[in-house]
Amino acid sequence: MASLIQVRDMLALQGRMEAKQLSLSLHTPQPMIDAMLERLEAMGKAVRIQEDADGCLSGSCKSCPEGKACLREWWTLR
């Protein structure tokens, strides 16, 4: 299990990562990583970055039946 400091250090080393990448790299369940990232965000140490619709290959994310599932969420340090 990873600690909050390990999550922060991994973000510092990699620049930006998705929660799933952090989970795999740190061998920690994703719900735990999600909670740690939200805690870092509340502390003002991490920032959530969401790709906007410009990153959509088809250009029709607003009417996508997948509900914007193709949009990725990244995390980086503040």
All heavy atoms as a GROMACS GRO file, in nm:
protein
  600
    1MET      N    1   0.083  -0.118   0.000
    1MET     CA    2   0.000   0.000   0.000
    1MET      C    3   0.088   0.125   0.000
    1MET      O    4   0.183   0.133   0.075
    1MET     CB    5  -0.081   0.003   0.127
    1MET     CG    6  -0.218  -0.042   0.126
    1MET     SD    7  -0.352  -0.002   0.037
    1MET     CE    8  -0.463  -0.067   0.157
    2ALA      N    9   0.051   0.216  -0.082
    2ALA     CA   10   0.127   0.341  -0.094
    2ALA      C   11   0.080   0.442   0.011
    2ALA      O   12  -0.032   0.437   0.060
    2ALA     CB   13   0.107   0.400  -0.232
    3SER      N   14   0.168   0.532   0.043
    3SER     CA   15   0.134   0.641   0.135
    3SER      C   16   0.105   0.767   0.054
    3SER      O   17   0.133   0.774  -0.066
    3SER     CB   18   0.249   0.667   0.232
    3SER     OG   19   0.360   0.722   0.162
    4LEU      N   20   0.052   0.865   0.121
    4LEU     CA   21   0.022   0.994   0.058
    4LEU      C   22   0.151   1.057   0.003
    4LEU      O   23   0.151   1.115  -0.106
    4LEU     CB   24  -0.044   1.086   0.161
    4LEU     CG   25  -0.122   1.206   0.111
    4LEU    CD1   26  -0.235   1.163   0.020
    4LEU    CD2   27  -0.176   1.285   0.228
    5ILE      N   28   0.259   1.040   0.075
    5ILE     CA   29   0.388   1.095   0.031
    5ILE      C   30   0.436   1.025  -0.094
    5ILE      O   31   0.491   1.089  -0.185
    5ILE     CB   32   0.491   1.086   0.146
    5ILE    CG1   33   0.449   1.180   0.258
    5ILE    CG2   34   0.632   1.117   0.097
    5ILE    CD1   35   0.529   1.165   0.385
    6GLN      N   36   0.416   0.894  -0.104
    6GLN     CA   37   0.457   0.821  -0.224
    6GLN      C   38   0.376   0.866  -0.346
    6GLN      O   39   0.430   0.876  -0.456
    6GLN     CB   40   0.441   0.671  -0.203
    6GLN     CG   41   0.544   0.613  -0.109
    6GLN     CD   42   0.516   0.468  -0.079
    6GLN    OE1   43   0.406   0.433  -0.034
    6GLN    NE2   44   0.614   0.383  -0.103
    7VAL      N   45   0.249   0.892  -0.328
    7VAL     CA   46   0.166   0.942  -0.438
    7VAL      C   47   0.217   1.078  -0.482
    7VAL      O   48   0.235   1.104  -0.602
    7VAL     CB   49   0.017   0.950  -0.396
    7VAL    CG1   50  -0.066   1.019  -0.503
    7VAL    CG2   51  -0.038   0.811  -0.368
    8ARG      N   52   0.244   1.166  -0.387
    8ARG     CA   53   0.297   1.298  -0.419
    8ARG      C   54   0.432   1.287  -0.490
    8ARG      O   55   0.457   1.355  -0.590
    8ARG     CB   56   0.313   1.380  -0.291
    8ARG     CG   57   0.358   1.523  -0.320
    8ARG     CD   58   0.438   1.584  -0.211
    8ARG     NE   59   0.554   1.504  -0.181
    8ARG     CZ   60   0.622   1.511  -0.068
    8ARG    NH1   61   0.584   1.592   0.028
    8ARG    NH2   62   0.729   1.437  -0.047
    9ASP      N   63   0.520   1.200  -0.441
    9ASP     CA   64   0.652   1.184  -0.502
    9ASP      C   65   0.641   1.130  -0.645
    9ASP      O   66   0.715   1.173  -0.733
    9ASP     CB   67   0.739   1.092  -0.418
    9ASP     CG   68   0.783   1.156  -0.287
    9ASP    OD1   69   0.765   1.279  -0.271
    9ASP    OD2   70   0.834   1.083  -0.200
   10MET      N   71   0.550   1.038  -0.668
   10MET     CA   72   0.531   0.982  -0.802
   10MET      C   73   0.484   1.091  -0.899
   10MET      O   74   0.530   1.099  -1.012
   10MET     CB   75   0.433   0.866  -0.799
   10MET     CG   76   0.410   0.799  -0.933
   10MET     SD   77   0.551   0.710  -1.000
   10MET     CE   78   0.553   0.566  -0.896
   11LEU      N   79   0.392   1.175  -0.853
   11LEU     CA   80   0.346   1.286  -0.936
   11LEU      C   81   0.460   1.384  -0.964
   11LEU      O   82   0.472   1.437  -1.074
   11LEU     CB   83   0.229   1.360  -0.870
   11LEU     CG   84   0.094   1.291  -0.877
   11LEU    CD1   85  -0.009   1.368  -0.795
   11LEU    CD2   86   0.048   1.275  -1.020
   12ALA      N   87   0.544   1.406  -0.864
   12ALA     CA   88   0.658   1.496  -0.882
   12ALA      C   89   0.755   1.441  -0.986
   12ALA      O   90   0.807   1.516  -1.069
   12ALA     CB   91   0.729   1.519  -0.749
   13LEU      N   92   0.778   1.311  -0.984
   13LEU     CA   93   0.870   1.248  -1.078
   13LEU      C   94   0.815   1.241  -1.220
   13LEU      O   95   0.887   1.262  -1.318
   13LEU     CB   96   0.906   1.107  -1.032
   13LEU     CG   97   0.997   1.097  -0.911
   13LEU    CD1   98   1.006   0.952  -0.864
   13LEU    CD2   99   1.135   1.150  -0.945
   14GLN      N  100   0.686   1.212  -1.232
   14GLN     CA  101   0.626   1.190  -1.364
   14GLN      C  102   0.566   1.316  -1.426
   14GLN      O  103   0.538   1.318  -1.544
   14GLN     CB  104   0.519   1.082  -1.356
   14GLN     CG  105   0.571   0.946  -1.311
   14GLN     CD  106   0.670   0.888  -1.409
   14GLN    OE1  107   0.656   0.901  -1.530
   14GLN    NE2  108   0.774   0.825  -1.356
   15GLY      N  109   0.539   1.416  -1.347
   15GLY     CA  110   0.478   1.538  -1.399
   15GLY      C  111   0.328   1.535  -1.392
   15GLY      O  112   0.266   1.613  -1.322
   16ARG      N  113   0.267   1.443  -1.463
   16ARG     CA  114   0.122   1.424  -1.455
   16ARG      C  115   0.091   1.278  -1.482
   16ARG      O  116   0.159   1.212  -1.561
   16ARG     CB  117   0.047   1.515  -1.552
   16ARG     CG  118   0.057   1.476  -1.696
   16ARG     CD  119  -0.030   1.565  -1.781
   16ARG     NE  120  -0.035   1.509  -1.916
   16ARG     CZ  121  -0.105   1.556  -2.014
   16ARG    NH1  122  -0.179   1.663  -1.994
   16ARG    NH2  123  -0.105   1.499  -2.132
   17MET      N  124  -0.011   1.228  -1.415
   17MET     CA  125  -0.050   1.088  -1.428
   17MET      C  126  -0.199   1.075  -1.408
   17MET      O  127  -0.262   1.159  -1.343
   17MET     CB  128   0.022   1.000  -1.325
   17MET     CG  129   0.170   0.990  -1.341
   17MET     SD  130   0.245   0.880  -1.220
   17MET     CE  131   0.209   0.720  -1.294
   18GLU      N  132  -0.252   0.967  -1.459
   18GLU     CA  133  -0.391   0.932  -1.431
   18GLU      C  134  -0.394   0.847  -1.304
   18GLU      O  135  -0.294   0.784  -1.268
   18GLU     CB  136  -0.449   0.850  -1.546
   18GLU     CG  137  -0.467   0.928  -1.674
   18GLU     CD  138  -0.521   0.842  -1.786
   18GLU    OE1  139  -0.444   0.762  -1.841
   18GLU    OE2  140  -0.641   0.854  -1.814
   19ALA      N  141  -0.507   0.845  -1.237
   19ALA     CA  142  -0.522   0.767  -1.114
   19ALA      C  143  -0.493   0.619  -1.141
   19ALA      O  144  -0.430   0.551  -1.059
   19ALA     CB  145  -0.661   0.785  -1.056
   20LYS      N  146  -0.537   0.570  -1.256
   20LYS     CA  147  -0.514   0.429  -1.289
   20LYS      C  148  -0.365   0.399  -1.301
   20LYS      O  149  -0.317   0.295  -1.255
   20LYS     CB  150  -0.586   0.393  -1.419
   20LYS     CG  151  -0.575   0.248  -1.457
   20LYS     CD  152  -0.657   0.217  -1.581
   20LYS     CE  153  -0.647   0.069  -1.613
   20LYS     NZ  154  -0.732   0.032  -1.725
   21GLN      N  155  -0.289   0.491  -1.362
   21GLN     CA  156  -0.145   0.473  -1.374
   21GLN      C  157  -0.079   0.471  -1.236
   21GLN      O  158   0.010   0.390  -1.211
   21GLN     CB  159  -0.084   0.587  -1.456
   21GLN     CG  160  -0.122   0.587  -1.602
   21GLN     CD  161  -0.074   0.713  -1.672
   21GLN    OE1  162  -0.084   0.823  -1.619
   21GLN    NE2  163  -0.020   0.695  -1.792
   22LEU      N  164  -0.122   0.562  -1.150
   22LEU     CA  165  -0.068   0.565  -1.014
   22LEU      C  166  -0.099   0.436  -0.940
   22LEU      O  167  -0.013   0.381  -0.871
   22LEU     CB  168  -0.127   0.683  -0.936
   22LEU     CG  169  -0.069   0.820  -0.968
   22LEU    CD1  170  -0.161   0.930  -0.917
   22LEU    CD2  171   0.068   0.834  -0.908
   23SER      N  172  -0.220   0.387  -0.956
   23SER     CA  173  -0.261   0.264  -0.891
   23SER      C  174  -0.173   0.147  -0.933
   23SER      O  175  -0.126   0.069  -0.849
   23SER     CB  176  -0.408   0.234  -0.924
   23SER     OG  177  -0.446   0.110  -0.873
   24LEU      N  178  -0.149   0.135  -1.062
   24LEU     CA  179  -0.065   0.026  -1.112
   24LEU      C  180   0.080   0.043  -1.069
   24LEU      O  181   0.145  -0.055  -1.029
   24LEU     CB  182  -0.075   0.018  -1.264
   24LEU     CG  183  -0.211  -0.022  -1.321
   24LEU    CD1  184  -0.213  -0.009  -1.472
   24LEU    CD2  185  -0.246  -0.164  -1.279
   25SER      N  186   0.132   0.162  -1.077
   25SER     CA  187   0.272   0.188  -1.043
   25SER      C  188   0.302   0.165  -0.896
   25SER      O  189   0.408   0.117  -0.860
   25SER     CB  190   0.311   0.332  -1.080
   25SER     OG  191   0.302   0.351  -1.218
   26LEU      N  192   0.207   0.202  -0.811
   26LEU     CA  193   0.227   0.193  -0.667
   26LEU      C  194   0.166   0.068  -0.605
   26LEU      O  195   0.170   0.051  -0.483
   26LEU     CB  196   0.172   0.318  -0.598
   26LEU     CG  197   0.241   0.450  -0.638
   26LEU    CD1  198   0.166   0.569  -0.580
   26LEU    CD2  199   0.386   0.449  -0.592
   27HIS      N  200   0.107  -0.017  -0.688
   27HIS     CA  201   0.046  -0.143  -0.640
   27HIS      C  202  -0.053  -0.116  -0.526
   27HIS      O  203  -0.048  -0.178  -0.421
   27HIS     CB  204   0.153  -0.243  -0.597
   27HIS     CG  205   0.257  -0.267  -0.700
   27HIS    ND1  206   0.230  -0.335  -0.818
   27HIS    CD2  207   0.387  -0.229  -0.708
   27HIS    CE1  208   0.340  -0.340  -0.891
   27HIS    NE2  209   0.436  -0.276  -0.827
   28THR      N  210  -0.142  -0.021  -0.552
   28THR     CA  211  -0.241   0.021  -0.453
   28THR      C  212  -0.377   0.025  -0.522
   28THR      O  213  -0.387   0.069  -0.636
   28THR     CB  214  -0.205   0.161  -0.399
   28THR    OG1  215  -0.073   0.157  -0.345
   28THR    CG2  216  -0.301   0.206  -0.292
   29PRO      N  217  -0.483  -0.021  -0.455
   29PRO     CA  218  -0.616  -0.019  -0.517
   29PRO      C  219  -0.655   0.123  -0.561
   29PRO      O  220  -0.626   0.221  -0.491
   29PRO     CB  221  -0.708  -0.068  -0.406
   29PRO     CG  222  -0.620  -0.138  -0.309
   29PRO     CD  223  -0.485  -0.075  -0.320
   30GLN      N  224  -0.721   0.132  -0.676
   30GLN     CA  225  -0.756   0.262  -0.730
   30GLN      C  226  -0.847   0.344  -0.638
   30GLN      O  227  -0.829   0.465  -0.629
   30GLN     CB  228  -0.817   0.251  -0.870
   30GLN     CG  229  -0.833   0.389  -0.933
   30GLN     CD  230  -0.858   0.387  -1.080
   30GLN    OE1  231  -0.833   0.288  -1.146
   30GLN    NE2  232  -0.907   0.497  -1.131
   31PRO      N  233  -0.944   0.285  -0.567
   31PRO     CA  234  -1.024   0.368  -0.476
   31PRO      C  235  -0.938   0.436  -0.370
   31PRO      O  236  -0.965   0.550  -0.331
   31PRO     CB  237  -1.122   0.268  -0.413
   31PRO     CG  238  -1.135   0.161  -0.516
   31PRO     CD  239  -0.999   0.149  -0.579
   32MET      N  240  -0.832   0.369  -0.324
   32MET     CA  241  -0.742   0.430  -0.226
   32MET      C  242  -0.662   0.544  -0.290
   32MET      O  243  -0.647   0.651  -0.230
   32MET     CB  244  -0.646   0.324  -0.172
   32MET     CG  245  -0.543   0.381  -0.076
   32MET     SD  246  -0.617   0.436   0.078
   32MET     CE  247  -0.603   0.289   0.173
   33ILE      N  248  -0.617   0.524  -0.414
   33ILE     CA  249  -0.545   0.630  -0.486
   33ILE      C  250  -0.638   0.749  -0.508
   33ILE      O  251  -0.597   0.864  -0.489
   33ILE     CB  252  -0.489   0.577  -0.620
   33ILE    CG1  253  -0.380   0.472  -0.596
   33ILE    CG2  254  -0.440   0.691  -0.708
   33ILE    CD1  255  -0.252   0.524  -0.536
   34ASP      N  256  -0.762   0.722  -0.548
   34ASP     CA  257  -0.860   0.830  -0.568
   34ASP      C  258  -0.878   0.912  -0.441
   34ASP      O  259  -0.880   1.036  -0.446
   34ASP     CB  260  -0.995   0.774  -0.613
   34ASP     CG  261  -0.992   0.715  -0.753
   34ASP    OD1  262  -0.902   0.753  -0.832
   34ASP    OD2  263  -1.078   0.631  -0.783
   35ALA      N  264  -0.889   0.844  -0.327
   35ALA     CA  265  -0.905   0.914  -0.199
   35ALA      C  266  -0.781   0.997  -0.166
   35ALA      O  267  -0.793   1.111  -0.119
   35ALA     CB  268  -0.933   0.813  -0.088
   36MET      N  269  -0.664   0.943  -0.193
   36MET     CA  270  -0.540   1.016  -0.165
   36MET      C  271  -0.528   1.140  -0.255
   36MET      O  272  -0.486   1.246  -0.210
   36MET     CB  273  -0.419   0.926  -0.183
   36MET     CG  274  -0.403   0.822  -0.076
   36MET     SD  275  -0.250   0.733  -0.104
   36MET     CE  276  -0.279   0.585  -0.013
   37LEU      N  277  -0.563   1.123  -0.381
   37LEU     CA  278  -0.557   1.236  -0.474
   37LEU      C  279  -0.655   1.346  -0.433
   37LEU      O  280  -0.622   1.465  -0.439
   37LEU     CB  281  -0.585   1.190  -0.617
   37LEU     CG  282  -0.474   1.106  -0.680
   37LEU    CD1  283  -0.524   1.043  -0.810
   37LEU    CD2  284  -0.350   1.190  -0.706
   38GLU      N  285  -0.774   1.307  -0.391
   38GLU     CA  286  -0.871   1.405  -0.345
   38GLU      C  287  -0.822   1.476  -0.219
   38GLU      O  288  -0.844   1.596  -0.201
   38GLU     CB  289  -1.007   1.339  -0.321
   38GLU     CG  290  -1.076   1.300  -0.451
   38GLU     CD  291  -1.205   1.225  -0.431
   38GLU    OE1  292  -1.256   1.220  -0.317
   38GLU    OE2  293  -1.255   1.168  -0.530
   39ARG      N  294  -0.752   1.402  -0.134
   39ARG     CA  295  -0.695   1.464  -0.013
   39ARG      C  296  -0.586   1.564  -0.050
   39ARG      O  297  -0.579   1.674   0.004
   39ARG     CB  298  -0.640   1.355   0.080
   39ARG     CG  299  -0.584   1.409   0.208
   39ARG     CD  300  -0.693   1.470   0.293
   39ARG     NE  301  -0.633   1.534   0.408
   39ARG     CZ  302  -0.677   1.645   0.463
   39ARG    NH1  303  -0.784   1.704   0.414
   39ARG    NH2  304  -0.616   1.698   0.564
   40LEU      N  305  -0.499   1.525  -0.143
   40LEU     CA  306  -0.394   1.617  -0.190
   40LEU      C  307  -0.455   1.742  -0.254
   40LEU      O  308  -0.405   1.852  -0.236
   40LEU     CB  309  -0.301   1.546  -0.288
   40LEU     CG  310  -0.202   1.446  -0.228
   40LEU    CD1  311  -0.134   1.366  -0.339
   40LEU    CD2  312  -0.099   1.516  -0.142
   41GLU      N  313  -0.566   1.722  -0.326
   41GLU     CA  314  -0.636   1.835  -0.388
   41GLU      C  315  -0.693   1.927  -0.281
   41GLU      O  316  -0.681   2.049  -0.290
   41GLU     CB  317  -0.746   1.783  -0.480
   41GLU     CG  318  -0.818   1.891  -0.557
   41GLU     CD  319  -0.925   1.835  -0.649
   41GLU    OE1  320  -0.996   1.739  -0.610
   41GLU    OE2  321  -0.938   1.888  -0.761
   42ALA      N  322  -0.753   1.870  -0.177
   42ALA     CA  323  -0.810   1.950  -0.068
   42ALA      C  324  -0.702   2.027   0.007
   42ALA      O  325  -0.726   2.138   0.056
   42ALA     CB  326  -0.887   1.860   0.028
   43MET      N  327  -0.582   1.970   0.014
   43MET     CA  328  -0.470   2.035   0.081
   43MET      C  329  -0.404   2.141  -0.007
   43MET      O  330  -0.315   2.213   0.037
   43MET     CB  331  -0.366   1.930   0.122
   43MET     CG  332  -0.414   1.833   0.226
   43MET     SD  333  -0.305   1.690   0.247
   43MET     CE  334  -0.149   1.766   0.286
   44GLY      N  335  -0.446   2.148  -0.134
   44GLY     CA  336  -0.388   2.244  -0.226
   44GLY      C  337  -0.255   2.199  -0.284
   44GLY      O  338  -0.180   2.281  -0.337
   45LYS      N  339  -0.227   2.071  -0.278
   45LYS     CA  340  -0.099   2.018  -0.327
   45LYS      C  341  -0.108   1.959  -0.467
   45LYS      O  342  -0.008   1.950  -0.536
   45LYS     CB  343  -0.046   1.909  -0.232
   45LYS     CG  344  -0.028   1.955  -0.091
   45LYS     CD  345   0.085   2.051  -0.079
   45LYS     CE  346   0.107   2.092   0.065
   45LYS     NZ  347   0.200   2.202   0.078
   46ALA      N  348  -0.228   1.916  -0.507
   46ALA     CA  349  -0.246   1.853  -0.639
   46ALA      C  350  -0.361   1.920  -0.712
   46ALA      O  351  -0.451   1.978  -0.650
   46ALA     CB  352  -0.273   1.703  -0.624
   47VAL      N  353  -0.356   1.910  -0.844
   47VAL     CA  354  -0.459   1.970  -0.929
   47VAL      C  355  -0.509   1.864  -1.027
   47VAL      O  356  -0.431   1.789  -1.085
   47VAL     CB  357  -0.401   2.089  -1.009
   47VAL    CG1  358  -0.504   2.149  -1.100
   47VAL    CG2  359  -0.344   2.193  -0.916
   48ARG      N  360  -0.640   1.860  -1.043
   48ARG     CA  361  -0.705   1.770  -1.139
   48ARG      C  362  -0.714   1.842  -1.273
   48ARG      O  363  -0.760   1.955  -1.280
   48ARG     CB  364  -0.844   1.737  -1.086
   48ARG     CG  365  -0.923   1.640  -1.166
   48ARG     CD  366  -1.065   1.628  -1.112
   48ARG     NE  367  -1.072   1.633  -0.966
   48ARG     CZ  368  -1.133   1.541  -0.891
   48ARG    NH1  369  -1.192   1.440  -0.947
   48ARG    NH2  370  -1.137   1.554  -0.761
   49ILE      N  371  -0.671   1.776  -1.379
   49ILE     CA  372  -0.677   1.833  -1.513
   49ILE      C  373  -0.764   1.741  -1.598
   49ILE      O  374  -0.734   1.623  -1.611
   49ILE     CB  375  -0.536   1.842  -1.576
   49ILE    CG1  376  -0.444   1.927  -1.490
   49ILE    CG2  377  -0.546   1.898  -1.718
   49ILE    CD1  378  -0.299   1.917  -1.530
   50GLN      N  379  -0.871   1.797  -1.654
   50GLN     CA  380  -0.958   1.719  -1.741
   50GLN      C  381  -0.943   1.768  -1.883
   50GLN      O  382  -0.941   1.888  -1.908
   50GLN     CB  383  -1.102   1.730  -1.696
   50GLN     CG  384  -1.125   1.667  -1.561
   50GLN     CD  385  -1.269   1.679  -1.515
   50GLN    OE1  386  -1.341   1.769  -1.555
   50GLN    NE2  387  -1.310   1.588  -1.430
   51GLU      N  388  -0.928   1.672  -1.975
   51GLU     CA  389  -0.921   1.709  -2.116
   51GLU      C  390  -1.055   1.766  -2.157
   51GLU      O  391  -1.160   1.717  -2.116
   51GLU     CB  392  -0.890   1.586  -2.202
   51GLU     CG  393  -0.749   1.537  -2.187
   51GLU     CD  394  -0.721   1.417  -2.276
   51GLU    OE1  395  -0.817   1.355  -2.327
   51GLU    OE2  396  -0.604   1.387  -2.295
   52ASP      N  397  -1.051   1.868  -2.238
   52ASP     CA  398  -1.176   1.925  -2.287
   52ASP      C  399  -1.220   1.852  -2.414
   52ASP      O  400  -1.154   1.760  -2.460
   52ASP     CB  401  -1.164   2.076  -2.311
   52ASP     CG  402  -1.048   2.110  -2.404
   52ASP    OD1  403  -0.981   2.017  -2.452
   52ASP    OD2  404  -1.024   2.228  -2.427
   53ALA      N  405  -1.330   1.891  -2.468
   53ALA     CA  406  -1.387   1.824  -2.585
   53ALA      C  407  -1.296   1.832  -2.708
   53ALA      O  408  -1.315   1.758  -2.803
   53ALA     CB  409  -1.523   1.880  -2.618
   54ASP      N  410  -1.196   1.920  -2.707
   54ASP     CA  411  -1.105   1.929  -2.820
   54ASP      C  412  -1.023   1.801  -2.835
   54ASP      O  413  -0.974   1.771  -2.943
   54ASP     CB  414  -1.010   2.047  -2.803
   54ASP     CG  415  -1.084   2.180  -2.806
   54ASP    OD1  416  -1.196   2.184  -2.861
   54ASP    OD2  417  -1.029   2.279  -2.753
   55GLY      N  418  -1.009   1.723  -2.727
   55GLY     CA  419  -0.933   1.599  -2.732
   55GLY      C  420  -1.012   1.483  -2.787
   55GLY      O  421  -0.959   1.374  -2.806
   56CYS      N  422  -1.139   1.504  -2.816
   56CYS     CA  423  -1.225   1.398  -2.868
   56CYS      C  424  -1.195   1.375  -3.015
   56CYS      O  425  -1.193   1.469  -3.095
   56CYS     CB  426  -1.370   1.437  -2.848
   56CYS     SG  427  -1.487   1.312  -2.904
   57LEU      N  428  -1.174   1.250  -3.050
   57LEU     CA  429  -1.140   1.217  -3.188
   57LEU      C  430  -1.256   1.240  -3.284
   57LEU      O  431  -1.237   1.283  -3.397
   57LEU     CB  432  -1.092   1.072  -3.198
   57LEU     CG  433  -0.962   1.042  -3.124
   57LEU    CD1  434  -0.930   0.893  -3.133
   57LEU    CD2  435  -0.847   1.123  -3.177
   58SER      N  436  -1.377   1.212  -3.238
   58SER     CA  437  -1.492   1.226  -3.328
   58SER      C  438  -1.550   1.367  -3.324
   58SER      O  439  -1.626   1.404  -3.413
   58SER     CB  440  -1.600   1.124  -3.290
   58SER     OG  441  -1.654   1.156  -3.165
   59GLY      N  442  -1.518   1.443  -3.219
   59GLY     CA  443  -1.571   1.579  -3.208
   59GLY      C  444  -1.715   1.585  -3.163
   59GLY      O  445  -1.778   1.689  -3.168
   60SER      N  446  -1.771   1.474  -3.118
   60SER     CA  447  -1.912   1.472  -3.078
   60SER      C  448  -1.930   1.426  -2.934
   60SER      O  449  -2.023   1.354  -2.903
   60SER     CB  450  -1.990   1.382  -3.173
   60SER     OG  451  -1.938   1.251  -3.168
   61CYS      N  452  -1.841   1.469  -2.845
   61CYS     CA  453  -1.848   1.425  -2.705
   61CYS      C  454  -1.976   1.468  -2.634
   61CYS      O  455  -2.023   1.399  -2.545
   61CYS     CB  456  -1.727   1.476  -2.627
   61CYS     SG  457  -1.578   1.380  -2.660
   62LYS      N  458  -2.032   1.581  -2.674
   62LYS     CA  459  -2.151   1.629  -2.605
   62LYS      C  460  -2.270   1.536  -2.627
   62LYS      O  461  -2.356   1.525  -2.541
   62LYS     CB  462  -2.185   1.770  -2.652
   62LYS     CG  463  -2.084   1.870  -2.602
   62LYS     CD  464  -2.123   2.011  -2.640
   62LYS     CE  465  -2.024   2.104  -2.574
   62LYS     NZ  466  -1.960   2.197  -2.656
   63SER      N  467  -2.273   1.466  -2.739
   63SER     CA  468  -2.384   1.375  -2.765
   63SER      C  469  -2.340   1.229  -2.761
   63SER      O  470  -2.412   1.141  -2.807
   63SER     CB  471  -2.445   1.406  -2.901
   63SER     OG  472  -2.348   1.389  -3.004
   64CYS      N  473  -2.225   1.204  -2.704
   64CYS     CA  474  -2.168   1.069  -2.701
   64CYS      C  475  -2.252   0.978  -2.611
   64CYS      O  476  -2.283   1.013  -2.497
   64CYS     CB  477  -2.024   1.076  -2.649
   64CYS     SG  478  -1.941   0.918  -2.638
   65PRO      N  479  -2.287   0.859  -2.657
   65PRO     CA  480  -2.364   0.766  -2.574
   65PRO      C  481  -2.283   0.712  -2.457
   65PRO      O  482  -2.339   0.662  -2.362
   65PRO     CB  483  -2.403   0.654  -2.671
   65PRO     CG  484  -2.304   0.662  -2.781
   65PRO     CD  485  -2.263   0.805  -2.791
   66GLU      N  486  -2.152   0.724  -2.463
   66GLU     CA  487  -2.067   0.677  -2.354
   66GLU      C  488  -2.061   0.777  -2.238
   66GLU      O  489  -1.997   0.751  -2.138
   66GLU     CB  490  -1.925   0.650  -2.405
   66GLU     CG  491  -1.916   0.540  -2.508
   66GLU     CD  492  -1.955   0.405  -2.451
   66GLU    OE1  493  -1.919   0.377  -2.335
   66GLU    OE2  494  -2.023   0.329  -2.522
   67GLY      N  495  -2.121   0.894  -2.254
   67GLY     CA  496  -2.124   0.993  -2.147
   67GLY      C  497  -1.988   1.052  -2.117
   67GLY      O  498  -1.949   1.063  -2.002
   68LYS      N  499  -1.913   1.085  -2.220
   68LYS     CA  500  -1.780   1.145  -2.207
   68LYS      C  501  -1.679   1.050  -2.145
   68LYS      O  502  -1.582   1.092  -2.082
   68LYS     CB  503  -1.787   1.275  -2.129
   68LYS     CG  504  -1.873   1.382  -2.195
   68LYS     CD  505  -1.866   1.511  -2.118
   68LYS     CE  506  -1.954   1.615  -2.185
   68LYS     NZ  507  -1.946   1.744  -2.122
   69ALA      N  508  -1.699   0.921  -2.159
   69ALA     CA  509  -1.606   0.822  -2.103
   69ALA      C  510  -1.469   0.828  -2.169
   69ALA      O  511  -1.372   0.782  -2.112
   69ALA     CB  512  -1.665   0.682  -2.118
   70CYS      N  513  -1.462   0.887  -2.288
   70CYS     CA  514  -1.334   0.895  -2.358
   70CYS      C  515  -1.246   1.007  -2.305
   70CYS      O  516  -1.126   1.010  -2.332
   70CYS     CB  517  -1.356   0.914  -2.508
   70CYS     SG  518  -1.446   1.064  -2.550
   71LEU      N  519  -1.304   1.101  -2.228
   71LEU     CA  520  -1.225   1.211  -2.174
   71LEU      C  521  -1.140   1.161  -2.058
   71LEU      O  522  -1.187   1.086  -1.973
   71LEU     CB  523  -1.316   1.324  -2.127
   71LEU     CG  524  -1.401   1.388  -2.237
   71LEU    CD1  525  -1.486   1.500  -2.180
   71LEU    CD2  526  -1.314   1.439  -2.350
   72ARG      N  527  -1.015   1.202  -2.055
   72ARG     CA  528  -0.922   1.154  -1.954
   72ARG      C  529  -0.903   1.258  -1.844
   72ARG      O  530  -0.913   1.377  -1.868
   72ARG     CB  531  -0.789   1.120  -2.019
   72ARG     CG  532  -0.805   1.007  -2.118
   72ARG     CD  533  -0.682   0.988  -2.201
   72ARG     NE  534  -0.576   0.924  -2.124
   72ARG     CZ  535  -0.457   0.898  -2.173
   72ARG    NH1  536  -0.428   0.930  -2.296
   72ARG    NH2  537  -0.365   0.841  -2.098
   73GLU      N  538  -0.873   1.209  -1.725
   73GLU     CA  539  -0.850   1.295  -1.611
   73GLU      C  540  -0.707   1.273  -1.562
   73GLU      O  541  -0.668   1.161  -1.530
   73GLU     CB  542  -0.949   1.261  -1.500
   73GLU     CG  543  -0.937   1.350  -1.379
   73GLU     CD  544  -1.045   1.318  -1.278
   73GLU    OE1  545  -1.023   1.229  -1.195
   73GLU    OE2  546  -1.151   1.384  -1.283
   74TRP      N  547  -0.630   1.379  -1.558
   74TRP     CA  548  -0.490   1.374  -1.516
   74TRP      C  549  -0.476   1.443  -1.382
   74TRP      O  550  -0.556   1.529  -1.346
   74TRP     CB  551  -0.402   1.447  -1.619
   74TRP     CG  552  -0.408   1.389  -1.756
   74TRP    CD1  553  -0.498   1.420  -1.854
   74TRP    CD2  554  -0.324   1.288  -1.811
   74TRP    NE1  555  -0.472   1.345  -1.967
   74TRP    CE2  556  -0.366   1.264  -1.942
   74TRP    CE3  557  -0.216   1.218  -1.761
   74TRP    CZ2  558  -0.303   1.173  -2.025
   74TRP    CZ3  559  -0.153   1.126  -1.844
   74TRP    CH2  560  -0.198   1.105  -1.974
   75TRP      N  561  -0.369   1.410  -1.313
   75TRP     CA  562  -0.335   1.475  -1.187
   75TRP      C  563  -0.192   1.526  -1.195
   75TRP      O  564  -0.105   1.461  -1.253
   75TRP     CB  565  -0.346   1.378  -1.071
   75TRP     CG  566  -0.488   1.343  -1.039
   75TRP    CD1  567  -0.562   1.242  -1.092
   75TRP    CD2  568  -0.573   1.410  -0.947
   75TRP    NE1  569  -0.689   1.244  -1.041
   75TRP    CE2  570  -0.698   1.344  -0.951
   75TRP    CE3  571  -0.558   1.517  -0.861
   75TRP    CZ2  572  -0.804   1.384  -0.871
   75TRP    CZ3  573  -0.664   1.556  -0.783
   75TRP    CH2  574  -0.786   1.489  -0.789
   76THR      N  575  -0.169   1.643  -1.139
   76THR     CA  576  -0.034   1.701  -1.134
   76THR      C  577  -0.020   1.778  -1.002
   76THR      O  578  -0.121   1.811  -0.938
   76THR     CB  579  -0.009   1.793  -1.255
   76THR    OG1  580   0.126   1.834  -1.256
   76THR    CG2  581  -0.100   1.914  -1.255
   77LEU      N  582   0.102   1.806  -0.965
   77LEU     CA  583   0.124   1.884  -0.844
   77LEU      C  584   0.107   2.032  -0.872
   77LEU      O  585   0.132   2.077  -0.982
   77LEU     CB  586   0.265   1.858  -0.788
   77LEU     CG  587   0.291   1.718  -0.734
   77LEU    CD1  588   0.431   1.710  -0.679
   77LEU    CD2  589   0.190   1.679  -0.628
   78ARG      N  590   0.065   2.103  -0.772
   78ARG     CA  591   0.046   2.247  -0.785
   78ARG      C  592   0.178   2.317  -0.766
   78ARG      O  593   0.265   2.286  -0.700
   78ARG     CB  594  -0.053   2.294  -0.679
   78ARG     CG  595  -0.091   2.439  -0.694
   78ARG     CD  596  -0.202   2.471  -0.604
   78ARG     NE  597  -0.324   2.435  -0.678
   78ARG     CZ  598  -0.442   2.477  -0.642
   78ARG    NH1  599  -0.458   2.550  -0.536
   78ARG    NH2  600  -0.548   2.447  -0.710
   0.00000   0.00000   0.00000
